[in-house]
Amino acid sequence: MARMDANIDLVLKDEVFAIVGAAMEVHSELGSGFLEAVSGDALALEFVSRNIPFERETPIRLTYKGKLLDHAYRADFLVMGIIILELKAIRNLGDVERAQAIHYLKATGHQLAVLLNFGAPKLDWMRIVLSH
């Protein structure tokens, strides 16, 4: 059985705290049920008001066996230049969404992704860390 150590520092803890705090404000104001795009628009405004740097739907070029692919991945947000942020508006986050985030991390070389689900009555979120 794996042992959890309460003293282990979380990767980019303060940055994730800032992101989730902004998302909680959006969810508090809008509630659940809006499309991802609407929640994303509101979240972008909240990031600006909190001075959280971000890029929205920036293409991330992917390669396969060293060759550039024609299609690019578009992260909902790239926050602070280092955190992939994916928005969902579904009943609850699960294995499919987790796997998607892991693939994005592997493809981009980033270490951390945050999934935010605005579709649930209470903001649902998950942090995904890729260990190298």
Secondary structure, 3 states (H helix, E strand, C coil): CCCCCCCCCCCCHHHHHHHHHHHHHHHHHHCCCCCHHHHHHHHHHHHHHCCCCEEECCEECCEECCEECCCCEECCEEECCCEEEEEECCCCCCHHHHHHHHHHHHHHCCCEEEEEECCCCCCEEEEEECCC
